[in-house]
Amino acid sequence: MLSQINGLSGHFTEDSLRAYLLSRATRADNGCLLVRGYGSRRGVHQKLAGRAWAHIAAYVVLVGGYDPTLRVHHDCGTPDCIEPGHLRQLSHPDSCRERTQRPRCRNGHERETDPATGRLRRVCRTCNRQAQQRWRERQAAEVVAARATYAPPPS
């Protein structure tokens, strides 16, 4: 069954892959089991265990009955979630039909409607505002640290 997963490292058994996935995952408040893969970007499909997608490997070892001709769909809408109850297999057309904009962002904030298009905004303004504030605080701390190390030349 593991041989059907593209890019999976060959040294894994089903039990060792299950243990590996669960060791790299943390439980979120909304019930998702979020996996930490390669890189630091959260909210993208994570690669683990060689070059295999974590949600596909999780479907194989945690749910079972994997069909490589179908796609693994996240019912929760969180791409780095490997919770077995949130994963199911769909055909490509069905997966495209299921992909709709959610009324809440991944952090639970209500999405606003864009007045120009009448659709929900793609980026949550609250999350964006908080991210900008964190960036400004980091920048200010770097400036303070740089000024502390700077010593004017003696006169």
C-alpha positions as CSV (number, residue, x, y, z in Angstrom):
1,M,0.0,0.0,0.0
2,L,2.8,2.4,0.8
3,S,4.3,1.9,-2.7
4,Q,1.3,3.8,-4.1
5,I,2.4,7.0,-2.5
6,N,4.6,9.1,-4.9
7,G,7.9,10.3,-3.4
8,L,7.7,8.3,-0.2
9,S,11.0,7.2,1.2
10,G,11.4,3.4,0.9
11,H,12.6,2.8,4.5
12,F,9.1,3.4,6.0
13,T,6.8,0.7,7.2
14,E,3.1,1.5,7.9
15,D,3.7,1.6,11.6
16,S,6.9,3.7,11.4
17,L,5.2,6.2,9.0
18,R,2.2,6.5,11.3
19,A,4.5,7.2,14.3
20,Y,6.6,9.7,12.2
21,L,3.5,11.6,11.1
22,L,2.0,11.8,14.6
23,S,5.3,12.9,16.1
24,R,5.5,15.9,13.7
25,A,1.8,16.9,14.3
26,T,0.2,19.2,16.9
27,R,-3.5,19.5,17.8
28,A,-5.1,22.8,17.0
29,D,-8.0,24.3,18.9
30,N,-10.4,23.7,16.0
31,G,-9.7,19.9,16.1
32,C,-7.2,19.9,13.2
33,L,-4.1,17.8,13.5
34,L,-1.5,20.2,11.9
35,V,1.7,18.7,10.6
36,R,5.0,20.5,10.5
37,G,6.8,19.6,7.3
38,Y,9.7,21.0,5.4
39,G,10.0,24.8,5.6
40,S,8.5,27.3,7.9
41,R,5.4,28.3,6.0
42,R,2.2,27.1,7.6
43,G,-1.0,26.8,5.6
44,V,0.5,25.1,2.6
45,H,0.5,21.4,1.7
46,Q,3.4,20.0,3.7
47,K,5.9,17.4,2.4
48,L,7.2,14.8,4.7
49,A,8.9,11.4,4.7
50,G,10.9,11.9,1.5
51,R,9.0,14.0,-1.0
52,A,5.5,12.7,-0.3
53,W,2.6,14.9,0.6
54,A,1.8,14.6,4.3
55,H,-2.0,14.5,3.9
56,I,-1.8,11.7,1.4
57,A,0.6,9.6,3.5
58,A,-1.7,10.2,6.5
59,Y,-4.7,9.1,4.5
60,V,-3.0,5.9,3.6
61,V,-1.8,5.0,7.1
62,L,-4.6,6.5,9.3
63,V,-7.7,6.0,7.1
64,G,-6.8,3.3,4.6
65,G,-8.4,2.3,1.3
66,Y,-6.3,4.8,-0.7
67,D,-7.0,5.0,-4.4
68,P,-4.2,6.8,-6.3
69,T,-6.6,7.9,-9.1
70,L,-8.6,10.0,-6.6
71,R,-7.6,13.2,-4.8
72,V,-7.4,13.5,-1.0
73,H,-9.7,16.4,0.0
74,H,-9.6,18.4,3.3
75,D,-13.1,18.9,4.6
76,C,-11.8,21.4,7.2
77,G,-10.1,23.5,4.5
78,T,-6.7,23.5,6.2
79,P,-4.1,22.2,3.8
80,D,-1.6,21.1,6.5
81,C,-4.2,19.1,8.5
82,I,-3.8,15.3,8.7
83,E,-6.7,14.6,11.0
84,P,-8.3,11.3,9.6
85,G,-11.8,12.6,10.1
86,H,-11.1,15.7,8.0
87,L,-9.7,13.7,5.0
88,R,-11.6,12.0,2.2
89,Q,-11.0,11.0,-1.4
90,L,-12.8,12.7,-4.2
91,S,-12.5,12.7,-8.0
92,H,-10.9,15.8,-9.5
93,P,-14.3,17.4,-10.7
94,D,-15.8,16.7,-7.3
95,S,-12.8,18.2,-5.5
96,C,-13.1,21.4,-7.6
97,R,-16.8,21.7,-6.8
98,E,-16.1,21.3,-3.1
99,R,-13.6,24.1,-3.1
100,T,-15.5,27.2,-2.0
101,Q,-14.5,30.2,-0.1
102,R,-15.1,29.7,3.6
103,P,-16.9,32.5,5.5
104,R,-14.2,32.4,8.2
105,C,-10.4,32.4,7.9
106,R,-8.2,29.7,9.3
107,N,-8.0,31.6,12.6
108,G,-11.7,31.9,13.0
109,H,-12.1,35.6,12.0
110,E,-15.2,36.5,9.9
111,R,-14.2,37.3,6.3
112,E,-15.2,40.7,4.9
113,T,-16.9,41.2,1.5
114,D,-14.9,43.1,-1.1
115,P,-17.1,46.0,-2.3
116,A,-15.5,45.9,-5.8
117,T,-16.4,42.3,-6.6
118,G,-19.0,41.3,-4.0
119,R,-17.0,38.2,-3.1
120,L,-15.4,37.4,0.2
121,R,-11.9,38.8,0.5
122,R,-9.1,36.4,-0.1
123,V,-6.9,37.7,2.8
124,C,-8.3,38.1,6.3
125,R,-7.8,41.8,7.3
126,T,-7.6,41.0,11.0
127,C,-4.9,38.3,10.4
128,N,-3.1,40.7,8.0
129,R,-3.2,43.6,10.5
130,Q,-1.8,41.3,13.3
131,A,1.0,40.0,11.0
132,Q,1.9,43.6,10.1
133,Q,2.0,44.6,13.8
134,R,4.3,41.6,14.6
135,W,6.6,42.7,11.7
136,R,6.7,46.3,12.9
137,E,7.7,45.1,16.4
138,R,10.4,42.9,15.0
139,Q,11.8,45.8,12.9
140,A,11.7,48.1,15.8
141,A,13.6,45.6,18.0
142,E,16.2,45.2,15.3
143,V,16.7,49.0,15.1
144,V,17.1,49.3,18.8
145,A,19.6,46.4,18.8
146,A,21.6,48.0,15.9
147,R,21.6,51.4,17.7
148,A,22.8,49.8,20.9
149,T,25.8,48.3,19.1
150,Y,26.7,51.5,17.3
151,A,29.2,53.7,19.0
152,P,30.0,57.1,17.6
153,P,33.7,57.7,16.8
154,P,35.7,59.5,19.5
155,S,36.1,63.3,19.0
